[in-house]
Amino acid sequence: MHSPWGLIDQICEKKGWTLDYVLESISWTNIQMMAADKIQLVKSSEIVHKVSKENIKQHRERYNG
Protein backbone atom coordinates (compact mmCIF):
# COMPACT_ATOMS: atom_id res chain seq x y z
CA MET A 1 0.00 0.00 0.00
CA HIS A 2 1.18 3.52 -0.73
CA SER A 3 2.04 5.77 2.19
CA PRO A 4 -0.27 8.73 2.74
CA TRP A 5 2.58 11.10 1.85
CA GLY A 6 3.19 9.34 -1.47
CA LEU A 7 -0.50 9.57 -2.29
CA ILE A 8 -0.58 13.28 -1.43
CA ASP A 9 2.55 13.86 -3.52
CA GLN A 10 0.97 12.15 -6.53
CA ILE A 11 -2.15 14.30 -6.22
CA CYS A 12 -0.06 17.48 -5.86
CA GLU A 13 1.90 16.63 -9.01
CA LYS A 14 -1.17 15.70 -11.05
CA LYS A 15 -3.36 18.63 -10.00
CA GLY A 16 -0.61 21.26 -9.64
CA TRP A 17 -1.58 21.89 -6.03
CA THR A 18 0.82 22.79 -3.23
CA LEU A 19 1.31 20.55 -0.22
CA ASP A 20 -0.08 23.27 2.07
CA TYR A 21 -3.24 23.55 -0.05
CA VAL A 22 -3.85 19.80 0.06
CA LEU A 23 -3.17 19.47 3.79
CA GLU A 24 -5.24 22.50 4.82
CA SER A 25 -8.06 22.56 2.27
CA ILE A 26 -8.90 19.00 1.26
CA SER A 27 -10.24 16.36 3.62
CA TRP A 28 -8.49 13.00 3.88
CA THR A 29 -11.71 11.29 2.83
CA ASN A 30 -11.77 13.23 -0.44
CA ILE A 31 -8.10 12.42 -1.08
CA GLN A 32 -8.83 8.71 -0.61
CA MET A 33 -11.82 8.94 -2.96
CA MET A 34 -9.64 10.64 -5.59
CA ALA A 35 -7.16 7.78 -5.36
CA ALA A 36 -9.87 5.12 -5.53
CA ASP A 37 -11.56 6.71 -8.54
CA LYS A 38 -8.47 7.32 -10.66
CA ILE A 39 -8.51 5.88 -14.16
CA GLN A 40 -6.39 2.81 -14.70
CA LEU A 41 -5.50 1.70 -18.19
CA VAL A 42 -5.26 -1.99 -19.08
CA LYS A 43 -3.21 -3.23 -22.03
CA SER A 44 -5.19 -5.19 -24.57
CA SER A 45 -2.70 -8.05 -24.17
CA GLU A 46 -3.74 -8.36 -20.50
CA ILE A 47 -7.45 -8.85 -21.26
CA VAL A 48 -8.65 -12.42 -20.87
CA HIS A 49 -11.26 -13.57 -23.39
CA LYS A 50 -13.63 -16.32 -22.26
CA VAL A 51 -14.44 -18.95 -24.89
CA SER A 52 -17.27 -21.45 -24.84
CA LYS A 53 -16.45 -25.15 -25.17
CA GLU A 54 -18.07 -25.23 -28.60
CA ASN A 55 -15.78 -22.54 -29.97
CA ILE A 56 -12.51 -23.69 -28.39
CA LYS A 57 -11.20 -25.22 -31.64
CA GLN A 58 -11.84 -22.02 -33.59
CA HIS A 59 -10.30 -19.99 -30.78
CA ARG A 60 -7.12 -22.10 -30.76
CA GLU A 61 -6.76 -21.81 -34.53
CA ARG A 62 -7.27 -18.07 -34.42
CA TYR A 63 -4.84 -17.28 -31.61
CA ASN A 64 -2.29 -20.11 -31.89
CA GLY A 65 -1.89 -20.08 -35.65
mmJSON file of the N, C-alpha and C atoms, coordinates in Angstrom:
{"data_MODEL":{"atom_site":{
"group_PDB":["ATOM","ATOM","ATOM","ATOM","ATOM","ATOM","ATOM","ATOM","ATOM","ATOM","ATOM","ATOM","ATOM","ATOM","ATOM","ATOM","ATOM","ATOM","ATOM","ATOM","ATOM","ATOM","ATOM","ATOM","ATOM","ATOM","ATOM","ATOM","ATOM","ATOM","ATOM","ATOM","ATOM","ATOM","ATOM","ATOM","ATOM","ATOM","ATOM","ATOM","ATOM","ATOM","ATOM","ATOM","ATOM","ATOM","ATOM","ATOM","ATOM","ATOM","ATOM","ATOM","ATOM","ATOM","ATOM","ATOM","ATOM","ATOM","ATOM","ATOM","ATOM","ATOM","ATOM","ATOM","ATOM","ATOM","ATOM","ATOM","ATOM","ATOM","ATOM","ATOM","ATOM","ATOM","ATOM","ATOM","ATOM","ATOM","ATOM","ATOM","ATOM","ATOM","ATOM","ATOM","ATOM","ATOM","ATOM","ATOM","ATOM","ATOM","ATOM","ATOM","ATOM","ATOM","ATOM","ATOM","ATOM","ATOM","ATOM","ATOM","ATOM","ATOM","ATOM","ATOM","ATOM","ATOM","ATOM","ATOM","ATOM","ATOM","ATOM","ATOM","ATOM","ATOM","ATOM","ATOM","ATOM","ATOM","ATOM","ATOM","ATOM","ATOM","ATOM","ATOM","ATOM","ATOM","ATOM","ATOM","ATOM","ATOM","ATOM","ATOM","ATOM","ATOM","ATOM","ATOM","ATOM","ATOM","ATOM","ATOM","ATOM","ATOM","ATOM","ATOM","ATOM","ATOM","ATOM","ATOM","ATOM","ATOM","ATOM","ATOM","ATOM","ATOM","ATOM","ATOM","ATOM","ATOM","ATOM","ATOM","ATOM","ATOM","ATOM","ATOM","ATOM","ATOM","ATOM","ATOM","ATOM","ATOM","ATOM","ATOM","ATOM","ATOM","ATOM","ATOM","ATOM","ATOM","ATOM","ATOM","ATOM","ATOM","ATOM","ATOM","ATOM","ATOM","ATOM","ATOM","ATOM","ATOM","ATOM","ATOM","ATOM","ATOM","ATOM"],
"id":[1,2,3,4,5,6,7,8,9,10,11,12,13,14,15,16,17,18,19,20,21,22,23,24,25,26,27,28,29,30,31,32,33,34,35,36,37,38,39,40,41,42,43,44,45,46,47,48,49,50,51,52,53,54,55,56,57,58,59,60,61,62,63,64,65,66,67,68,69,70,71,72,73,74,75,76,77,78,79,80,81,82,83,84,85,86,87,88,89,90,91,92,93,94,95,96,97,98,99,100,101,102,103,104,105,106,107,108,109,110,111,112,113,114,115,116,117,118,119,120,121,122,123,124,125,126,127,128,129,130,131,132,133,134,135,136,137,138,139,140,141,142,143,144,145,146,147,148,149,150,151,152,153,154,155,156,157,158,159,160,161,162,163,164,165,166,167,168,169,170,171,172,173,174,175,176,177,178,179,180,181,182,183,184,185,186,187,188,189,190,191,192,193,194,195],
"type_symbol":["N","C","C","N","C","C","N","C","C","N","C","C","N","C","C","N","C","C","N","C","C","N","C","C","N","C","C","N","C","C","N","C","C","N","C","C","N","C","C","N","C","C","N","C","C","N","C","C","N","C","C","N","C","C","N","C","C","N","C","C","N","C","C","N","C","C","N","C","C","N","C","C","N","C","C","N","C","C","N","C","C","N","C","C","N","C","C","N","C","C","N","C","C","N","C","C","N","C","C","N","C","C","N","C","C","N","C","C","N","C","C","N","C","C","N","C","C","N","C","C","N","C","C","N","C","C","N","C","C","N","C","C","N","C","C","N","C","C","N","C","C","N","C","C","N","C","C","N","C","C","N","C","C","N","C","C","N","C","C","N","C","C","N","C","C","N","C","C","N","C","C","N","C","C","N","C","C","N","C","C","N","C","C","N","C","C","N","C","C","N","C","C","N","C","C"],
"label_atom_id":["N","CA","C","N","CA","C","N","CA","C","N","CA","C","N","CA","C","N","CA","C","N","CA","C","N","CA","C","N","CA","C","N","CA","C","N","CA","C","N","CA","C","N","CA","C","N","CA","C","N","CA","C","N","CA","C","N","CA","C","N","CA","C","N","CA","C","N","CA","C","N","CA","C","N","CA","C","N","CA","C","N","CA","C","N","CA","C","N","CA","C","N","CA","C","N","CA","C","N","CA","C","N","CA","C","N","CA","C","N","CA","C","N","CA","C","N","CA","C","N","CA","C","N","CA","C","N","CA","C","N","CA","C","N","CA","C","N","CA","C","N","CA","C","N","CA","C","N","CA","C","N","CA","C","N","CA","C","N","CA","C","N","CA","C","N","CA","C","N","CA","C","N","CA","C","N","CA","C","N","CA","C","N","CA","C","N","CA","C","N","CA","C","N","CA","C","N","CA","C","N","CA","C","N","CA","C","N","CA","C","N","CA","C","N","CA","C","N","CA","C","N","CA","C","N","CA","C"],
"label_alt_id":[null,null,null,null,null,null,null,null,null,null,null,null,null,null,null,null,null,null,null,null,null,null,null,null,null,null,null,null,null,null,null,null,null,null,null,null,null,null,null,null,null,null,null,null,null,null,null,null,null,null,null,null,null,null,null,null,null,null,null,null,null,null,null,null,null,null,null,null,null,null,null,null,null,null,null,null,null,null,null,null,null,null,null,null,null,null,null,null,null,null,null,null,null,null,null,null,null,null,null,null,null,null,null,null,null,null,null,null,null,null,null,null,null,null,null,null,null,null,null,null,null,null,null,null,null,null,null,null,null,null,null,null,null,null,null,null,null,null,null,null,null,null,null,null,null,null,null,null,null,null,null,null,null,null,null,null,null,null,null,null,null,null,null,null,null,null,null,null,null,null,null,null,null,null,null,null,null,null,null,null,null,null,null,null,null,null,null,null,null,null,null,null,null,null,null],
"label_comp_id":["MET","MET","MET","HIS","HIS","HIS","SER","SER","SER","PRO","PRO","PRO","TRP","TRP","TRP","GLY","GLY","GLY","LEU","LEU","LEU","ILE","ILE","ILE","ASP","ASP","ASP","GLN","GLN","GLN","ILE","ILE","ILE","CYS","CYS","CYS","GLU","GLU","GLU","LYS","LYS","LYS","LYS","LYS","LYS","GLY","GLY","GLY","TRP","TRP","TRP","THR","THR","THR","LEU","LEU","LEU","ASP","ASP","ASP","TYR","TYR","TYR","VAL","VAL","VAL","LEU","LEU","LEU","GLU","GLU","GLU","SER","SER","SER","ILE","ILE","ILE","SER","SER","SER","TRP","TRP","TRP","THR","THR","THR","ASN","ASN","ASN","ILE","ILE","ILE","GLN","GLN","GLN","MET","MET","MET","MET","MET","MET","ALA","ALA","ALA","ALA","ALA","ALA","ASP","ASP","ASP","LYS","LYS","LYS","ILE","ILE","ILE","GLN","GLN","GLN","LEU","LEU","LEU","VAL","VAL","VAL","LYS","LYS","LYS","SER","SER","SER","SER","SER","SER","GLU","GLU","GLU","ILE","ILE","ILE","VAL","VAL","VAL","HIS","HIS","HIS","LYS","LYS","LYS","VAL","VAL","VAL","SER","SER","SER","LYS","LYS","LYS","GLU","GLU","GLU","ASN","ASN","ASN","ILE","ILE","ILE","LYS","LYS","LYS","GLN","GLN","GLN","HIS","HIS","HIS","ARG","ARG","ARG","GLU","GLU","GLU","ARG","ARG","ARG","TYR","TYR","TYR","ASN","ASN","ASN","GLY","GLY","GLY"],
"label_asym_id":["A","A","A","A","A","A","A","A","A","A","A","A","A","A","A","A","A","A","A","A","A","A","A","A","A","A","A","A","A","A","A","A","A","A","A","A","A","A","A","A","A","A","A","A","A","A","A","A","A","A","A","A","A","A","A","A","A","A","A","A","A","A","A","A","A","A","A","A","A","A","A","A","A","A","A","A","A","A","A","A","A","A","A","A","A","A","A","A","A","A","A","A","A","A","A","A","A","A","A","A","A","A","A","A","A","A","A","A","A","A","A","A","A","A","A","A","A","A","A","A","A","A","A","A","A","A","A","A","A","A","A","A","A","A","A","A","A","A","A","A","A","A","A","A","A","A","A","A","A","A","A","A","A","A","A","A","A","A","A","A","A","A","A","A","A","A","A","A","A","A","A","A","A","A","A","A","A","A","A","A","A","A","A","A","A","A","A","A","A","A","A","A","A","A","A"],
"label_entity_id":["1","1","1","1","1","1","1","1","1","1","1","1","1","1","1","1","1","1","1","1","1","1","1","1","1","1","1","1","1","1","1","1","1","1","1","1","1","1","1","1","1","1","1","1","1","1","1","1","1","1","1","1","1","1","1","1","1","1","1","1","1","1","1","1","1","1","1","1","1","1","1","1","1","1","1","1","1","1","1","1","1","1","1","1","1","1","1","1","1","1","1","1","1","1","1","1","1","1","1","1","1","1","1","1","1","1","1","1","1","1","1","1","1","1","1","1","1","1","1","1","1","1","1","1","1","1","1","1","1","1","1","1","1","1","1","1","1","1","1","1","1","1","1","1","1","1","1","1","1","1","1","1","1","1","1","1","1","1","1","1","1","1","1","1","1","1","1","1","1","1","1","1","1","1","1","1","1","1","1","1","1","1","1","1","1","1","1","1","1","1","1","1","1","1","1"],
"label_seq_id":[1,1,1,2,2,2,3,3,3,4,4,4,5,5,5,6,6,6,7,7,7,8,8,8,9,9,9,10,10,10,11,11,11,12,12,12,13,13,13,14,14,14,15,15,15,16,16,16,17,17,17,18,18,18,19,19,19,20,20,20,21,21,21,22,22,22,23,23,23,24,24,24,25,25,25,26,26,26,27,27,27,28,28,28,29,29,29,30,30,30,31,31,31,32,32,32,33,33,33,34,34,34,35,35,35,36,36,36,37,37,37,38,38,38,39,39,39,40,40,40,41,41,41,42,42,42,43,43,43,44,44,44,45,45,45,46,46,46,47,47,47,48,48,48,49,49,49,50,50,50,51,51,51,52,52,52,53,53,53,54,54,54,55,55,55,56,56,56,57,57,57,58,58,58,59,59,59,60,60,60,61,61,61,62,62,62,63,63,63,64,64,64,65,65,65],
"pdbx_PDB_ins_code":[null,null,null,null,null,null,null,null,null,null,null,null,null,null,null,null,null,null,null,null,null,null,null,null,null,null,null,null,null,null,null,null,null,null,null,null,null,null,null,null,null,null,null,null,null,null,null,null,null,null,null,null,null,null,null,null,null,null,null,null,null,null,null,null,null,null,null,null,null,null,null,null,null,null,null,null,null,null,null,null,null,null,null,null,null,null,null,null,null,null,null,null,null,null,null,null,null,null,null,null,null,null,null,null,null,null,null,null,null,null,null,null,null,null,null,null,null,null,null,null,null,null,null,null,null,null,null,null,null,null,null,null,null,null,null,null,null,null,null,null,null,null,null,null,null,null,null,null,null,null,null,null,null,null,null,null,null,null,null,null,null,null,null,null,null,null,null,null,null,null,null,null,null,null,null,null,null,null,null,null,null,null,null,null,null,null,null,null,null,null,null,null,null,null,null],
"Cartn_x":[0.842,0.0,0.882,0.431,1.177,1.057,2.114,2.036,1.139,0.559,-0.273,0.504,1.776,2.576,2.826,3.023,3.19,1.927,0.791,-0.496,-0.716,-0.426,-0.577,0.362,1.59,2.551,2.06,1.501,0.975,-0.158,-1.037,-2.151,-1.633,-0.642,-0.062,0.541,1.271,1.898,0.853,-0.164,-1.171,-2.037,-2.436,-3.358,-2.646,-1.341,-0.612,-0.863,-1.296,-1.582,-0.34,-0.29,0.815,0.482,1.51,1.312,0.457,0.712,-0.082,-1.554,-1.844,-3.239,-3.919,-3.245,-3.847,-4.062,-3.065,-3.167,-4.196,-4.36,-5.237,-6.629,-6.792,-8.065,-8.856,-8.222,-8.902,-8.94,-10.109,-10.243,-9.569,-9.139,-8.488,-9.446,-10.71,-11.714,-11.756,-11.741,-11.766,-10.488,-9.356,-8.097,-8.164,-8.694,-8.826,-9.788,-10.876,-11.825,-11.195,-10.35,-9.636,-8.74,-8.059,-7.16,-7.938,-9.067,-9.867,-10.524,-10.844,-11.561,-10.661,-9.344,-8.468,-8.591,-8.396,-8.509,-7.272,-7.489,-6.387,-6.528,-5.481,-5.502,-5.022,-5.622,-5.256,-4.829,-3.68,-3.209,-4.122,-4.319,-5.189,-4.625,-3.304,-2.704,-2.991,-3.447,-3.743,-5.205,-6.033,-7.452,-7.632,-8.386,-8.652,-10.003,-10.028,-11.264,-11.774,-13.027,-13.633,-14.195,-13.997,-14.441,-15.291,-16.418,-17.275,-16.614,-17.022,-16.445,-16.659,-17.768,-18.072,-17.104,-16.625,-15.783,-14.289,-13.905,-12.509,-11.583,-12.03,-11.198,-10.948,-11.993,-11.841,-10.945,-11.109,-10.296,-8.816,-8.524,-7.115,-6.51,-7.266,-6.764,-6.524,-7.399,-7.267,-6.08,-5.872,-4.843,-3.521,-3.528,-2.287,-1.745,-2.399,-1.889,-2.291],
"Cartn_y":[-1.184,0.0,1.241,2.274,3.523,4.236,4.959,5.766,6.968,7.546,8.733,9.873,10.014,11.098,10.872,9.633,9.337,9.63,9.304,9.57,11.074,11.819,13.277,13.87,13.364,13.862,13.621,12.443,12.148,13.111,13.39,14.302,15.713,16.143,17.478,17.605,16.589,16.625,16.653,15.804,15.702,16.953,17.489,18.625,19.977,19.995,21.26,22.004,21.288,21.888,21.879,22.782,22.792,21.851,21.436,20.554,21.253,22.529,23.272,23.305,23.512,23.549,22.212,21.125,19.797,19.504,19.797,19.474,20.34,21.584,22.501,22.628,22.274,22.565,21.338,20.186,18.999,17.934,17.376,16.357,15.055,14.279,13.005,12.059,12.129,11.293,11.594,12.872,13.229,12.797,12.884,12.415,10.916,10.155,8.71,8.399,9.174,8.943,9.279,10.32,10.645,9.488,8.896,7.785,6.555,6.301,5.119,5.254,6.483,6.712,7.0,6.976,7.319,6.292,6.74,5.884,5.005,3.742,2.81,2.178,2.266,1.698,0.253,-0.585,-1.992,-2.251,-2.892,-3.232,-4.297,-4.209,-5.187,-6.6,-6.724,-8.052,-8.663,-7.864,-8.364,-8.786,-8.506,-8.847,-10.331,-10.985,-12.417,-12.579,-13.323,-13.569,-14.96,-15.034,-16.323,-16.933,-18.244,-18.945,-20.128,-20.313,-21.451,-22.742,-23.852,-25.146,-25.438,-24.97,-25.229,-24.488,-23.356,-22.541,-22.656,-23.589,-23.688,-24.012,-24.875,-25.219,-23.997,-23.236,-22.017,-21.011,-20.914,-19.988,-20.366,-21.644,-22.102,-21.834,-22.071,-21.815,-20.329,-19.518,-18.071,-17.493,-17.902,-17.284,-18.054,-19.321,-20.111,-20.406,-19.918,-20.077,-21.327],
"Cartn_z":[0.0,0.0,0.0,-0.691,-0.73,0.607,0.977,2.19,1.924,2.949,2.74,2.083,2.409,1.847,0.356,-0.043,-1.466,-2.247,-1.652,-2.291,-2.432,-1.381,-1.426,-2.463,-2.531,-3.517,-4.942,-5.2,-6.532,-6.902,-5.958,-6.221,-6.471,-5.667,-5.864,-7.266,-7.696,-9.014,-10.124,-9.993,-11.051,-11.146,-10.011,-10.002,-10.014,-9.712,-9.641,-8.346,-7.324,-6.028,-5.154,-4.197,-3.231,-2.087,-1.371,-0.223,0.833,1.08,2.068,1.681,0.397,-0.047,0.219,-0.121,0.064,1.545,2.368,3.794,4.518,4.091,4.815,4.204,2.937,2.265,1.831,1.771,1.262,2.351,2.574,3.618,3.185,4.152,3.879,3.165,3.5,2.831,1.335,0.983,-0.437,-1.147,-0.479,-1.076,-1.349,-0.405,-0.607,-1.747,-1.86,-2.957,-4.3,-4.356,-5.594,-6.015,-5.051,-5.362,-5.807,-5.181,-5.526,-6.896,-7.292,-8.544,-9.731,-9.541,-10.655,-11.775,-12.976,-14.155,-14.256,-14.507,-14.697,-16.072,-16.857,-18.193,-18.159,-18.979,-19.081,-20.518,-20.684,-22.025,-22.622,-23.927,-24.575,-24.453,-24.313,-24.169,-22.806,-21.842,-20.502,-20.336,-21.341,-21.258,-21.543,-20.704,-20.866,-21.556,-22.646,-23.387,-23.021,-22.58,-22.262,-23.537,-23.695,-24.895,-24.469,-25.148,-24.836,-25.324,-24.791,-25.168,-26.649,-27.197,-28.597,-29.528,-29.108,-29.972,-29.651,-28.807,-28.385,-29.563,-30.502,-31.638,-32.521,-32.797,-33.592,-32.867,-31.57,-30.784,-30.851,-30.694,-30.756,-32.132,-33.189,-34.534,-34.755,-34.219,-34.424,-33.673,-32.438,-31.613,-31.585,-31.926,-31.892,-33.284,-34.281,-35.653,-36.226],
"occupancy":[1.0,1.0,1.0,1.0,1.0,1.0,1.0,1.0,1.0,1.0,1.0,1.0,1.0,1.0,1.0,1.0,1.0,1.0,1.0,1.0,1.0,1.0,1.0,1.0,1.0,1.0,1.0,1.0,1.0,1.0,1.0,1.0,1.0,1.0,1.0,1.0,1.0,1.0,1.0,1.0,1.0,1.0,1.0,1.0,1.0,1.0,1.0,1.0,1.0,1.0,1.0,1.0,1.0,1.0,1.0,1.0,1.0,1.0,1.0,1.0,1.0,1.0,1.0,1.0,1.0,1.0,1.0,1.0,1.0,1.0,1.0,1.0,1.0,1.0,1.0,1.0,1.0,1.0,1.0,1.0,1.0,1.0,1.0,1.0,1.0,1.0,1.0,1.0,1.0,1.0,1.0,1.0,1.0,1.0,1.0,1.0,1.0,1.0,1.0,1.0,1.0,1.0,1.0,1.0,1.0,1.0,1.0,1.0,1.0,1.0,1.0,1.0,1.0,1.0,1.0,1.0,1.0,1.0,1.0,1.0,1.0,1.0,1.0,1.0,1.0,1.0,1.0,1.0,1.0,1.0,1.0,1.0,1.0,1.0,1.0,1.0,1.0,1.0,1.0,1.0,1.0,1.0,1.0,1.0,1.0,1.0,1.0,1.0,1.0,1.0,1.0,1.0,1.0,1.0,1.0,1.0,1.0,1.0,1.0,1.0,1.0,1.0,1.0,1.0,1.0,1.0,1.0,1.0,1.0,1.0,1.0,1.0,1.0,1.0,1.0,1.0,1.0,1.0,1.0,1.0,1.0,1.0,1.0,1.0,1.0,1.0,1.0,1.0,1.0,1.0,1.0,1.0,1.0,1.0,1.0],
"B_iso_or_equiv":[0.0,0.0,0.0,0.0,0.0,0.0,0.0,0.0,0.0,0.0,0.0,0.0,0.0,0.0,0.0,0.0,0.0,0.0,0.0,0.0,0.0,0.0,0.0,0.0,0.0,0.0,0.0,0.0,0.0,0.0,0.0,0.0,0.0,0.0,0.0,0.0,0.0,0.0,0.0,0.0,0.0,0.0,0.0,0.0,0.0,0.0,0.0,0.0,0.0,0.0,0.0,0.0,0.0,0.0,0.0,0.0,0.0,0.0,0.0,0.0,0.0,0.0,0.0,0.0,0.0,0.0,0.0,0.0,0.0,0.0,0.0,0.0,0.0,0.0,0.0,0.0,0.0,0.0,0.0,0.0,0.0,0.0,0.0,0.0,0.0,0.0,0.0,0.0,0.0,0.0,0.0,0.0,0.0,0.0,0.0,0.0,0.0,0.0,0.0,0.0,0.0,0.0,0.0,0.0,0.0,0.0,0.0,0.0,0.0,0.0,0.0,0.0,0.0,0.0,0.0,0.0,0.0,0.0,0.0,0.0,0.0,0.0,0.0,0.0,0.0,0.0,0.0,0.0,0.0,0.0,0.0,0.0,0.0,0.0,0.0,0.0,0.0,0.0,0.0,0.0,0.0,0.0,0.0,0.0,0.0,0.0,0.0,0.0,0.0,0.0,0.0,0.0,0.0,0.0,0.0,0.0,0.0,0.0,0.0,0.0,0.0,0.0,0.0,0.0,0.0,0.0,0.0,0.0,0.0,0.0,0.0,0.0,0.0,0.0,0.0,0.0,0.0,0.0,0.0,0.0,0.0,0.0,0.0,0.0,0.0,0.0,0.0,0.0,0.0,0.0,0.0,0.0,0.0,0.0,0.0],
"pdbx_formal_charge":[null,null,null,null,null,null,null,null,null,null,null,null,null,null,null,null,null,null,null,null,null,null,null,null,null,null,null,null,null,null,null,null,null,null,null,null,null,null,null,null,null,null,null,null,null,null,null,null,null,null,null,null,null,null,null,null,null,null,null,null,null,null,null,null,null,null,null,null,null,null,null,null,null,null,null,null,null,null,null,null,null,null,null,null,null,null,null,null,null,null,null,null,null,null,null,null,null,null,null,null,null,null,null,null,null,null,null,null,null,null,null,null,null,null,null,null,null,null,null,null,null,null,null,null,null,null,null,null,null,null,null,null,null,null,null,null,null,null,null,null,null,null,null,null,null,null,null,null,null,null,null,null,null,null,null,null,null,null,null,null,null,null,null,null,null,null,null,null,null,null,null,null,null,null,null,null,null,null,null,null,null,null,null,null,null,null,null,null,null,null,null,null,null,null,null],
"auth_seq_id":[1,1,1,2,2,2,3,3,3,4,4,4,5,5,5,6,6,6,7,7,7,8,8,8,9,9,9,10,10,10,11,11,11,12,12,12,13,13,13,14,14,14,15,15,15,16,16,16,17,17,17,18,18,18,19,19,19,20,20,20,21,21,21,22,22,22,23,23,23,24,24,24,25,25,25,26,26,26,27,27,27,28,28,28,29,29,29,30,30,30,31,31,31,32,32,32,33,33,33,34,34,34,35,35,35,36,36,36,37,37,37,38,38,38,39,39,39,40,40,40,41,41,41,42,42,42,43,43,43,44,44,44,45,45,45,46,46,46,47,47,47,48,48,48,49,49,49,50,50,50,51,51,51,52,52,52,53,53,53,54,54,54,55,55,55,56,56,56,57,57,57,58,58,58,59,59,59,60,60,60,61,61,61,62,62,62,63,63,63,64,64,64,65,65,65],
"auth_comp_id":["MET","MET","MET","HIS","HIS","HIS","SER","SER","SER","PRO","PRO","PRO","TRP","TRP","TRP","GLY","GLY","GLY","LEU","LEU","LEU","ILE","ILE","ILE","ASP","ASP","ASP","GLN","GLN","GLN","ILE","ILE","ILE","CYS","CYS","CYS","GLU","GLU","GLU","LYS","LYS","LYS","LYS","LYS","LYS","GLY","GLY","GLY","TRP","TRP","TRP","THR","THR","THR","LEU","LEU","LEU","ASP","ASP","ASP","TYR","TYR","TYR","VAL","VAL","VAL","LEU","LEU","LEU","GLU","GLU","GLU","SER","SER","SER","ILE","ILE","ILE","SER","SER","SER","TRP","TRP","TRP","THR","THR","THR","ASN","ASN","ASN","ILE","ILE","ILE","GLN","GLN","GLN","MET","MET","MET","MET","MET","MET","ALA","ALA","ALA","ALA","ALA","ALA","ASP","ASP","ASP","LYS","LYS","LYS","ILE","ILE","ILE","GLN","GLN","GLN","LEU","LEU","LEU","VAL","VAL","VAL","LYS","LYS","LYS","SER","SER","SER","SER","SER","SER","GLU","GLU","GLU","ILE","ILE","ILE","VAL","VAL","VAL","HIS","HIS","HIS","LYS","LYS","LYS","VAL","VAL","VAL","SER","SER","SER","LYS","LYS","LYS","GLU","GLU","GLU","ASN","ASN","ASN","ILE","ILE","ILE","LYS","LYS","LYS","GLN","GLN","GLN","HIS","HIS","HIS","ARG","ARG","ARG","GLU","GLU","GLU","ARG","ARG","ARG","TYR","TYR","TYR","ASN","ASN","ASN","GLY","GLY","GLY"],
"auth_asym_id":["A","A","A","A","A","A","A","A","A","A","A","A","A","A","A","A","A","A","A","A","A","A","A","A","A","A","A","A","A","A","A","A","A","A","A","A","A","A","A","A","A","A","A","A","A","A","A","A","A","A","A","A","A","A","A","A","A","A","A","A","A","A","A","A","A","A","A","A","A","A","A","A","A","A","A","A","A","A","A","A","A","A","A","A","A","A","A","A","A","A","A","A","A","A","A","A","A","A","A","A","A","A","A","A","A","A","A","A","A","A","A","A","A","A","A","A","A","A","A","A","A","A","A","A","A","A","A","A","A","A","A","A","A","A","A","A","A","A","A","A","A","A","A","A","A","A","A","A","A","A","A","A","A","A","A","A","A","A","A","A","A","A","A","A","A","A","A","A","A","A","A","A","A","A","A","A","A","A","A","A","A","A","A","A","A","A","A","A","A","A","A","A","A","A","A"],
"auth_atom_id":["N","CA","C","N","CA","C","N","CA","C","N","CA","C","N","CA","C","N","CA","C","N","CA","C","N","CA","C","N","CA","C","N","CA","C","N","CA","C","N","CA","C","N","CA","C","N","CA","C","N","CA","C","N","CA","C","N","CA","C","N","CA","C","N","CA","C","N","CA","C","N","CA","C","N","CA","C","N","CA","C","N","CA","C","N","CA","C","N","CA","C","N","CA","C","N","CA","C","N","CA","C","N","CA","C","N","CA","C","N","CA","C","N","CA","C","N","CA","C","N","CA","C","N","CA","C","N","CA","C","N","CA","C","N","CA","C","N","CA","C","N","CA","C","N","CA","C","N","CA","C","N","CA","C","N","CA","C","N","CA","C","N","CA","C","N","CA","C","N","CA","C","N","CA","C","N","CA","C","N","CA","C","N","CA","C","N","CA","C","N","CA","C","N","CA","C","N","CA","C","N","CA","C","N","CA","C","N","CA","C","N","CA","C","N","CA","C","N","CA","C","N","CA","C","N","CA","C"],
"pdbx_PDB_model_num":[1,1,1,1,1,1,1,1,1,1,1,1,1,1,1,1,1,1,1,1,1,1,1,1,1,1,1,1,1,1,1,1,1,1,1,1,1,1,1,1,1,1,1,1,1,1,1,1,1,1,1,1,1,1,1,1,1,1,1,1,1,1,1,1,1,1,1,1,1,1,1,1,1,1,1,1,1,1,1,1,1,1,1,1,1,1,1,1,1,1,1,1,1,1,1,1,1,1,1,1,1,1,1,1,1,1,1,1,1,1,1,1,1,1,1,1,1,1,1,1,1,1,1,1,1,1,1,1,1,1,1,1,1,1,1,1,1,1,1,1,1,1,1,1,1,1,1,1,1,1,1,1,1,1,1,1,1,1,1,1,1,1,1,1,1,1,1,1,1,1,1,1,1,1,1,1,1,1,1,1,1,1,1,1,1,1,1,1,1,1,1,1,1,1,1]
}}}
